[in-house]
Amino acid sequence: MTPAIEVRNLRRTFRVRSGLFGEDKQIVAVDDVSFSLPTGGVLGLVGESGCGKSTLARVILGLLPPSAGEVLVEGQRLSTLDRRARARLIQPVFQDPFASLNPRRRIRDIVAMPLVAQGGIPSRQIAGRVAEMLARVGLSAEQGERFPAQLSGGQRQRVAIARALVLRPRIVICDEPTSALDVSVQAQILNLLAELRRDLNLTYLFISHNLAVVEHVASDVAVMYLGRIVERNVAGTLFRAPKHPYTKALLASVLTPEPGLGVPDVGLGDVLPDPANIPPGCRFHPRCPVAQPRCATQTPLAVAGAECLLLEGAGTP
């Protein structure tokens, strides 16, 4: 079966200037990333802020061109599709629903915008599909007459979901869709997304830094570090028996409600990864609590679903 999304050796770089008279530097945001996502699946993508998750999502959506590699959506090269065809296949739900909604437009008009942009759809049909989608996400016709500022954060995210699904796409990229919401509202949105996936047979790429949320919604999980996917596995297996030292550190960093335990020390130190200065060898070795001398010079291969020289059978390419 053709995967819903197939990413092949994807790379995305940016050039930035440090200071007024500084030299240009190359920022490697996504570096040789490959994966496939089957139809109807949910792939959770996790990692620290700045690891390249959102950049990867924007390349898959066609909002950024890749520097190298390619993206296939249902077997079609993304670069060969115009923006209307891409919109019919794949849609985003972004982190901040207030920032992603036009404050000067009524809710019904915001939800209708993808249909209007396609062109050639009668107004009566647009109105019917907007009303249907608003009802599906739990919003009334009266709320459709309001402006975004008149809705709560959870209601605004329901609007963003309705807008994403009104074209009936088959793939949805959820980029931190619940991080700007209260905990109680997060659960409602997650349940809504799960219900819509079942009813509409959707495929999700779910990006989040919240490991508890990813464990709840994802069937598979990919862990990203400094532009690369360093581990991927079935969600239950990855959370129960992580292989890569970075994955273990991420899971160990989760705060616990037990009193007296304090903030966990995961042994990663205070030096944050710098995409403008990627270290040789294993890019995680400067922070790895179990690094060996060869980790500073040898590049790990993907072994048993994880990139690590310390895994059995790993070696240099």
C-alpha positions in Angstrom: 0.0 0.0 0.0 1.3 3.5 -0.9 2.2 5.4 2.3 0.3 8.6 3.1 3.6 10.4 3.6 7.1 9.3 2.4 10.1 11.5 3.2 13.3 10.7 1.4 16.7 12.0 2.6 15.1 15.4 3.4 17.4 18.3 4.2 16.6 21.9 4.9 19.2 24.6 5.7 19.1 28.3 6.3 21.7 31.0 5.9 21.8 33.6 8.7 24.2 36.5 9.4 25.7 36.9 12.9 25.8 40.7 13.5 25.9 43.6 11.1 29.3 42.7 9.7 29.4 39.0 10.6 29.9 36.2 8.2 26.9 34.1 7.0 26.4 30.8 8.8 24.5 27.8 7.6 21.9 26.5 10.0 21.0 22.8 9.4 17.4 22.5 10.6 16.6 19.1 9.0 19.4 16.8 8.0 18.9 13.6 5.9 15.6 12.7 7.4 13.7 9.7 5.9 10.5 8.0 7.1 7.2 6.8 5.9 3.7 7.1 7.5 1.1 4.6 6.5 -2.5 5.6 5.7 -4.6 5.9 8.9 -1.5 6.0 11.2 -0.5 8.5 13.8 3.2 9.3 13.9 4.3 11.3 17.0 7.4 13.5 16.5 9.1 14.6 19.7 12.3 16.4 20.6 13.6 19.6 22.3 12.7 23.1 21.0 14.9 23.9 18.0 15.5 20.3 16.9 13.8 20.9 13.6 10.3 19.5 14.2 8.3 22.5 12.9 10.7 23.0 10.0 10.1 19.4 8.9 6.4 20.0 9.2 6.5 23.1 7.0 8.6 21.3 4.3 6.0 18.5 4.3 3.2 21.0 3.9 5.0 22.7 1.0 5.4 26.0 3.0 9.2 25.7 2.7 11.1 24.1 -0.2 13.6 21.4 0.7 17.3 22.1 0.3 17.7 18.4 -0.8 15.6 15.3 -0.8 11.9 14.9 -1.6 8.5 14.5 0.0 5.8 12.2 -1.5 2.2 12.6 -0.5 0.1 9.5 -1.4 2.7 8.6 -3.9 2.8 12.0 -5.6 5.9 14.2 -5.4 5.0 17.3 -3.5 7.0 19.5 -5.8 4.8 18.6 -8.8 1.5 19.6 -7.1 0.1 23.1 -7.2 -1.0 24.7 -3.9 -4.7 23.8 -4.5 -3.9 20.1 -5.1 -1.7 20.1 -2.0 -4.5 21.7 0.1 -6.9 19.0 -0.9 -4.4 16.3 0.3 -2.8 17.7 3.4 -3.7 20.4 5.9 -2.1 21.9 9.1 -3.4 22.6 12.6 -0.9 25.0 14.2 0.0 25.7 17.8 -1.7 29.0 18.6 -5.3 29.1 17.3 -5.6 32.9 18.0 -2.5 33.7 15.9 -3.6 31.4 13.0 -7.1 32.9 12.7 -7.9 36.3 11.0 -9.3 38.4 13.8 -11.3 40.5 11.4 -13.3 37.6 9.8 -16.3 35.8 11.2 -15.8 32.2 12.1 -17.9 30.9 9.3 -15.9 32.9 6.8 -12.6 31.6 8.3 -13.7 28.0 7.9 -15.0 28.7 4.4 -11.7 30.2 3.2 -10.1 26.9 1.9 -13.3 26.2 -0.1 -13.3 29.7 -1.6 -9.6 29.5 -2.5 -10.3 26.3 -4.5 -12.7 28.2 -6.8 -15.7 27.0 -8.6 -17.7 25.8 -5.6 -21.2 27.3 -5.4 -21.9 29.5 -2.4 -24.8 27.3 -1.2 -22.5 24.2 -1.2 -19.8 26.1 0.7 -22.3 27.3 3.4 -23.6 23.7 3.8 -20.1 22.2 4.2 -19.1 24.9 6.7 -22.2 24.3 8.8 -21.6 20.6 8.7 -17.9 20.9 9.7 -18.7 23.4 12.5 -21.2 20.9 13.9 -18.8 18.1 13.7 -16.2 19.9 15.8 -18.8 20.9 18.4 -19.5 24.5 17.4 -23.0 26.0 16.9 -24.3 28.1 14.0 -24.5 31.0 16.4 -20.8 30.7 17.2 -20.1 30.7 13.5 -21.3 34.3 13.4 -18.8 35.4 16.0 -15.2 36.7 15.7 -12.2 34.8 17.1 -11.7 37.2 20.0 -15.3 36.2 21.2 -14.3 32.5 21.6 -12.3 30.7 24.2 -8.9 29.1 23.4 -10.4 25.6 23.0 -13.2 26.9 20.8 -10.7 28.7 18.6 -8.7 25.5 18.2 -11.9 23.8 17.1 -12.3 26.5 14.5 -8.7 25.8 13.3 -9.5 22.0 13.1 -12.8 22.7 11.2 -10.9 24.9 8.7 -8.3 22.2 8.2 -10.9 19.5 7.5 -13.5 21.4 5.5 -11.7 20.4 2.2 -11.8 16.8 3.4 -8.0 16.2 3.2 -6.6 12.8 4.0 -3.5 13.9 6.0 -3.3 16.4 8.8 -0.1 17.9 10.3 -0.7 18.8 14.0 2.1 21.1 15.2 1.7 21.4 19.0 -2.1 21.6 18.7 -2.8 21.6 22.4 0.3 23.3 24.0 -1.4 26.7 24.2 -4.5 25.3 26.0 -5.5 24.5 29.5 -5.0 20.9 30.6 -8.7 20.2 30.8 -9.3 21.7 27.3 -6.3 19.7 26.0 -8.1 16.5 26.7 -11.2 17.6 24.9 -9.2 18.6 21.8 -7.3 15.3 21.8 -10.5 13.3 22.1 -11.9 15.3 19.2 -8.9 14.7 17.0 -9.1 10.9 17.8 -12.8 10.9 17.0 -12.3 12.7 13.7 -9.4 10.4 12.7 -11.7 7.3 13.2 -14.7 8.9 11.4 -12.8 10.4 8.5 -10.0 7.9 8.2 -7.4 10.6 8.6 -3.6 10.2 8.9 -1.8 12.4 11.5 1.7 13.6 11.9 1.5 14.8 15.5 4.3 17.1 16.6 4.7 17.8 20.3 7.1 18.2 23.2 4.6 16.7 25.6 5.5 13.1 25.9 2.3 12.2 27.8 0.2 13.5 24.9 2.2 11.7 22.3 2.0 8.4 24.2 -1.8 8.9 24.3 -2.4 9.6 20.6 0.4 8.1 18.6 0.8 4.6 17.2 4.5 5.2 16.3 7.0 7.7 17.8 10.0 9.3 16.1 12.6 11.1 18.3 14.4 14.1 16.7 17.7 15.6 17.8 19.6 18.4 16.1 17.9 17.8 12.7 17.9 14.0 12.6 15.6 11.3 13.7 17.7 9.3 16.2 15.1 6.7 17.2 11.7 5.4 15.9 9.6 2.7 17.2 6.0 1.6 18.1 4.8 4.0 20.8 4.4 1.4 23.5 7.8 -0.2 22.9 9.6 3.2 22.7 8.1 4.4 26.0 8.7 1.1 27.8 12.2 0.2 26.4 13.9 3.2 24.8 17.3 2.5 23.1 18.9 5.8 22.3 20.5 7.7 25.2 18.7 10.9 24.2 15.3 9.1 24.2 16.1 7.8 27.7 17.0 11.4 28.8 13.7 12.8 27.4 11.7 10.2 29.2 13.6 10.8 32.4 13.0 14.5 32.2 9.2 14.2 32.6 8.1 15.9 35.8 6.3 13.8 38.4 3.5 15.0 40.7 5.1 13.2 43.7 6.1 15.8 46.3 9.7 16.2 47.4 11.3 14.7 44.2 12.1 18.1 42.6 13.3 18.6 39.1 14.9 15.5 37.6 18.5 15.6 36.7 18.9 13.7 33.4 22.7 14.3 33.0 22.6 16.3 29.8 24.5 19.3 31.2 23.8 23.0 30.5 25.1 23.2 26.9 22.3 23.3 24.3 22.7 21.9 20.8 23.7 24.4 18.1 22.5 23.7 14.6 25.0 26.2 13.3 27.9 24.1 14.8 27.0 20.4 14.5 29.7 18.3 16.2 31.5 15.5 14.3 30.7 11.9 14.9 27.5 11.3 16.8 25.9 14.7 17.2 24.6 13.8 20.6 28.0 12.8 22.1 28.8 16.2 23.7 25.8 15.8 26.0 25.6 12.0 26.2 26.2 10.6 29.7 27.5 7.3 28.3 29.6 8.6 25.4 32.8 6.8 24.5 35.9 8.3 22.7 34.8 6.8 19.3 31.4 8.6 19.5 33.3 11.9 18.8 34.6 10.6 15.4 32.3 7.9 14.1 28.9 8.6 12.7 26.3 6.0 13.9 24.1 4.0 11.6 20.4 3.3 12.3 20.4 -0.1 14.2 17.3 -1.6 15.7 15.4 1.6 15.1 17.9 4.0 16.7 21.1 5.8 15.7 23.7 4.9 18.3 27.2 3.5 18.2 26.7 1.8 21.6 23.9 -0.4 20.2 25.0 -3.9 19.1 26.0 -4.0 15.4 26.5 -0.3 15.0 29.5 1.0 13.1 30.7 3.6 10.7 29.0 4.0 7.3 
